[in-house]
Amino acid sequence: MSTKLLQSHKILFLNTLAFTVCFACWTLNGVLVTYLVDKGIFDFTVVETGWLLGIPVLTGSLLRLPVGIMTDKFGGKYVFAGLLLFCSIPLFLLPMAKSFVVFALLSFLFGFVGTSFAIGVGYTSVWYPKEWQGRALGIFGMGNAGAALTTFFAPSLLNYFSKNDPDNGWKMLPITYGTVLVVIGILFLLFAKNKKPAGNSKNMSQMLSPLKKGRVWRFGLYYLLVFGFFVAYSQWLVPNFMNVYGTSLVVAGMFASYFSLPSGVIRAFGGYLSDKFGARKVMYWVLGSSVALSFLLMFPKMEIYTDGQGVSANKNGIVTKVTANSVTVDNKEYAIKQKDEKGDKKKNIFPTKETWQEIVVKENQQVNKKGLLAKGITEIKFDANMWVYLVLVICIGISWGIGKAAVYKHIPEYFPNEVGVVGGMVGLIGGLGGFIGPIIFGYFLNYTGLWTSSWILIFIISLICLICMHRVILKMTREKMPEIYNDIENK
């Protein structure tokens, strides 16, 4: 292996390590604030809790573009190291917070760690040739697994730190995270080598010129789906499992990590697939599977009752006998179907249907021909089996993980000298999905009363992305290969 490639791999390792730690810090409030409210240490309202969960995500999203520009201008080594050291400061100060305002301000500041993706993409891409960039960016993107690390380990750390001091033990968690940021920042300064993309002498207007192209915003739309909503569901799945399936907070957090961890780890494989088969083919698979899986996930746990086939009298007469299983009119007996009580105890994977009849007449009652003796009831029941739901959630997370790598495979191909700027804007759009996603999900839940209503939104956006990409491919084919396009259209 050449010295140059070894150097590239060393930078990739440092980038991935730093991004993993940053992503873990970025999602810290999801666990920490929930713990503080649950234990009564802070009396944050539901609205205040929502803002504390979203503020770091919002900060890290909005500032990705300027930080991406800085990476192209000054190189990734110093920008990344500076970010790590800077963000450790509000984490060290967080234990001193006594009010919502101070907690929110410090959350805003350590939310800068969310810009690390824009830095890492630009810094990683300049070290690798075109045929390696998909894999390299995919490996770097595995740092998304930092969200799963926080979800999985932070609750246990909080319990350990609070064992002897229930009121103040939590303060060790942000200090621990801040210390790790300092260590990684020092490693960056000691072992990383700075490198900037070609053409970094451009002025601001020239650097921002790629943002005028529709392709950038289309990539942003794709990334909104595969990354933004990945971040949103990393938090949303916890209350989802607790409310729908009655799991504990620990189990719900564990299930949420099952969603986020594979999605982060599989990103490297997504980069390999993008290099081997092309990013567009991979995105077709990702968007298609997202449409299919979100369609399956949007069906809620439900019981539907509707009118079924009843029992009517064949002729005029008087009801002479009524039992649980029959009605007798004069001398004619009519069988009545009873509800299967044992069926209620069964847990089925697929929707089930049951029909029965309920008697609506009494003894000695006069009935006319075609008069109703027992009304029919049909019950359609769907248990939305928790384990099936979890498997589908993991599958769509894996699909999105592959998609995250495929989206960023496009950027150095089309914008080799503006990876930081374009990657920053695409990351900004995607990151905003992580901020607005839970808010929109909450409105959907309030309006419909269905926890699965969020998947309806995912289904719609997935379908829009798939149609949008397909139309662009057809347009490119028509412009570059008109004869082949006409042959396809005529068949």
N, C-alpha and C positions, 0 to 999 in steps of 0.2 A: 504494500500500500504506500502511495506516495506521501511525502511530507506535507504537501499542500492539502491532500484529502484528510490526513490525520488532524491537521490544524482546523479544517472545516468541521470535522466530527467533534473536536473539543469544544468549539464554539456552539455547536448544536446541543451538546450535553449541558453546557452552562445555561444556554437559553431555555432549554426545556425544564431544567431544575428551577430556574428563577421564575418561569411562567407558572409552574405548578404551585410554588409557594405563594405567588401573587394571587392566583385564582382561589387558593384556599382562604387567603385574607379577604378577598373580594366578597366572598359569601359568608364571612364570619358572623355578621349580624343576624343571619337567618337562625343560627343556633343560639347565639349569646343573648339577643334581645328576647327570644322566646323563653329562655331559661330565667332571665331576670324578672319577666312578668309573671311567669308561672310560680316562681318562689316568692313573689311579693316584694322583691328587693326594690324594684321601681314600679310605680303605678301608672305606667304608660297606658293611654287609651288605645282602643283598636285602631283609630286613625293614626295616632302617633307611632304605634308599632309598625303599621304599614309604611309610613314614611321612613322610618329607621331601616326597614328592610330594603327599601328602594333607593335611598339616597346614594349609597356607595355604587350601586349599579348605574345610576344616572350619571354620576361623576365620571366613572370609568368609561362610559359610552361617549359622552359629549366631548371629552378631551382627547379621544383617540386620533382625531384628524390633526390637531396641532402637534401632538406628540409624534405622530407619524412623519410630519414635515420636519420636525427637529431631528428625527432619526436619519432621514435622507440628507439633512444639512450637516450634521455634526458626527454622525456615525453611532452605531448602537452601543458600543462599550460604555461610553460616558453617560449617555442618556439613560441606559438601563441601570447602571450603578447608582446614578443620581436619584432615580425613581425609588429604588429599593431603600436607600438610606433616608430619603425624605419621608417616605410613608411609614417608616418605623417610628418617627417622632409622635404623630397622633395616636399610634397604638400604645406607646409608653405613657401618654397623657390620659388615655381613656379611663384608667382606674380612678382618676381624680374627678370625673364627671359626676355632678350632683343633680343635674336637671336635664330635661329633654333638649333644650336649646344647645347646651354644651355637648351633649352626646351626639346630637345631629351635626353640629359643626365638625367635630372630630371624625365622625363617620364620613362626612363630605371629603375631608382631607385624606383619610386612608383609602377612600374610594379611588384615588389616583392609581392604585395598583391595577385597576381594570384596564388602564391604557397599555399595560405591558404587552398585550397581544400585538398591537400596532408596531411596537418597538421590535419585538422578536421576529415578526414576519419580514420586516425590512432588513433586519440584521442577519437573519438566517439566509435569505434568498441571495444576498450578494456573495456568499461564500460557496455557492453550488452552481454547477452548470445546469442548463435547461433540463437535461434528461434525469437529473437528480432532484430537482426542486420539489416535485410532488411528494416524494418520499420524505425529504428533509422537512418540509412544512407540515407533513402529516405527523411525523415524529414529534416535532415541536408542539403541535396542537394537542398532543396527548396530555399536556399540562392542564387541560380542562378537567382532568380527573382530580384536580385539587379540590373541586367542589365536593366530590364524593368523600375525600379524605376528611374534610371538615365535618360533613354530615355524619360520618361514621365514627370518628375519633373524638371530636370536640365534646359531645355530651359526656363521654366517659372521663375526659380530662376535667370537665367542670365538676363532676361528682367527686373526683379524686382531690382536686384543689379545695373543694368546699367541705370535705369530710370533717376537718377540725375547726373550720371557721366558716359556717354557713353564709354569713352576711358579706364577707369580704374575700372569700376564696376565689370567686370568679375573676378577680382582678389579675390573677396570675395568667389567665388565658391570653388576653391581649399582649401582656408583657412577653409571654413565650413566643407569640407570633412576631412581635417586633424584634426580638432577639434573632430569630431565624432570618428575618429580612436583612438585618445588619451583617450577619455572617455571610449570606449569599452576596450581598453588595461588595464586601471586602474581597471575596473570591473573584468576583468580576473584575475588580480593579487590578488584582494580582495576576490573573491568568488569561483574561480575554485580550484579544488584539483588535484594535479599531480598524474599521474598513467602511468606506462610503461608496454608494453606487456611482456609476459614471454619470457625468452631467450634473453633479451636485452644486455647480456654480450658478444654476438658474436663479432668476429672481422669483419673488413670491407669485407674481402673476403667471409666470411660465410653469411653476411647480403646480399651481392649481388648475391649469388649463385642462388636464385630463378629466376633471369633474364635469366638464361640459358635455361629455359623451354619455349617451344613453346606456351604453354597456356597463358603466360603473354603477348606475342606479339599478340596473337589472341584477347585477351581482349582489348588490345590497339587499334586494328583495329576497333572493335565494337565501342569503345569510340571515336575514330576519327570521326566516322559517327554521333553518337547521341549527342556528346558534342562539338567536334571541329567545325562541320559545323553549329551547333546551334549558337555558338559564331560568326561564320562568317556571317551567315544570320541576326543576330541581327543588324549588321552594313550594310550589303549589301541590305537589303530590303528597306532602306530609299531612296537611289538613284533609286532603282528599281521602286518603286511606283511613284516617281516624274517624271521619264523619260517615263515610259510606260503609266501611267494613268493621268499625269499632275497634281498631287496633290501638295499642298503646303508642305513646310518643316515640319510644325507643324503636319499636317494630316499624312504625311509619317512616322514621328516619333511615332505618336499615333498608326498607324497600325503595326509598328515594335514592339511596346510594347505589342500589342495583340498577337503577335507570341511568344515573350520571357516570358511574365508573366505567362500564363497558363502552359508553358513548365516547368517553375521552380516550380510552386505550385503543379503540378500533380506528381512531383517526389516522394512525400510522399506516394501517392496512389500506385505508381509503386513499392515502397518498400513493401507495404502491399501485393500486388499481388505476388511479388517474394517470400515472406514468405509463402503465402497460397498455391500457385500452383507450385512454383519452378521457378528459374530464367531462365532456358532453355525454358520452355513453354512460358514464357513472352517474351523472346527474339525472339522466332519464330513469335509471333504476331507482335512485333515491327518491325522486319526486313521485314516481309511480307507486312505490311501496308506501310512501307517506300518505298518498291518497287512499290506498287500500286499507292500511292499518288504522288511520284516523276514522275511516268510515265504520270499521268494526268497533272502535273504542267509543264512538259517540252514542251507542245504545245504552240507556241507563238501566239500572236495577229497577224492575217495575212489575206491577201487577195490573192488568187491564181487565175490567169487567164489562161485558156487553150482553145484549139480549141474544139468547140462543133459541133453539127449537123447543117450543112448548108442547103441551098435550091439550087437545080440544075434544069436546064431546061430539059423538057421531050423530046424536039425535037429542030431542028434548027429553027431559026427565028430572028426577030428584036424586040428589046425592044421598045414598043410603049408608055408605061406610067410607071412612077415611083412615088410612094407616100411613106409616112412614114410607111404604113402598108402593102404595096403590090408592086409587080412588075408584069407588064403585057407584055407577049411576044406574038406578033400577037394578037390573041383573047383569049389567056389563061392567067388567073390571078393567081399569086402565093402569098399566104399569108406570111407575114414577121412578126415574133414575136419581139415585142419591149421590151426594158429593163424596168423593174418596178422601177421607180425612187423613189416611196414611200418606197420600200424595204430597200434603203440605210439608211433611218432614224430609222429603227427598231434596237433595241438592243436585240440580241438573246443570250441565254445561250449556246446552242449547235451549232455546225457548220451548216451553211446553204448553199444550192446550188441554183444558178439561171442561167438560160440559155436564150439567146436572139440571134438575128441575125442582122448583119449589111450589108446593100446593097453595092455591089461592082460593079454594072453596071450603065450605064447612058441611057437616052432615045436615040433612033435611033442607038443603038449599036447592031452589029451583034453578036449573040450567037450561039454556037453549042450545039448539044444534049449532055447532062450531064455537060454542062458548068455551072460554079458557078455563081449564081445570088446574093446570100447573104451568107456570111461566118458565121458560128456558133461560138458563144463565151460562155464558161461556167465559171462562177465565183464561187469559193468555199471560203466562208468568215467565219472567226472565230473571234468573238469580244473579246474572253478571258475575259469575264465579271469580272470586278474588285471585286465584292462582292463574286463571286464564287471562284476567285483566293485567296482572303483573307481567306475564310473559309477553303480551302484546305491547305493553309499555316499554319493556326492555328492548323488544324488536325495533320499535320506532326510534328509540334512543340510539341503537346501533346504526340504523339507517341514517339518522341525522349526523352521527359521528363521521361516517364515510362522506356524507355530503359536505361537511365543513372543510374537509381536505380538498374535495373536488372544486369547491368555489374558489379557494385560494390558489389552486393550481392554475386557474385562468389568469390571475393577476400578473405574475412575472412574464407570462407569455405575451400578453397584450400591452403591458406597461412595464417593461424591464428596468427602466430608469426612474420610475415613479412609484415603486412598490410601497414605500412608506406612506405616501399621500393617498394613493388609491386604496391600499390596504387599511389605512386609518379611516377613510370614509365608509368603506364597506363594513368595517368593524363597528363604526359609530352607529350605522343603521341597524346592524345586528344586535348590538348592545342595548339599543333603545327598546328592542323587543323584550329583553329581559326585565326592563323597568316597567313598560306599559302592559306586558302580558298579564301579570297577576291582577292589575287594576281592571283590565278588560274582562278577565275571567270572573272577577268579583261581580261586575255589572251583569254579566251573563247569568251567573248563579242567582243573583237577586231577582232578575227578571223572569227566569224560567223555573227556578227552584231545582234545577238539575245540575249535579256536579259534572256530568259528562258534557254539558253544553259547551265547555271550552274546546272539546274535540271537534265540534261542529265548525268553529272558527278555523281550526287547523285544517280540516278537510277543505274548506273553501279556499284558504290561502295556498294549500298544496296544489289544488286544481288550477288556480290562477297561474302559479309558477310554472306548472307543467305545460299549460296552453301557451303561455308567454314564450317559453323556451322553444317549444315546437314551432311556433310561428316564425321565430327568428331563424331557426335552422332552415325552414322552407324558403324563407326570403333569401338567405345566403346561397342556398342551392339554386334558386331561380336566377340569381344574379351571376353566379360563377359557372354554373353548368346548366344553361337553359335547355339544352337538348335532353339531358337526363331528366330534368324536372318535368318537361312536357311528356316524356314517355311514362313517368310515374303517374301523372295526372290522368293520362288517357287509358290507363289500365284499371 
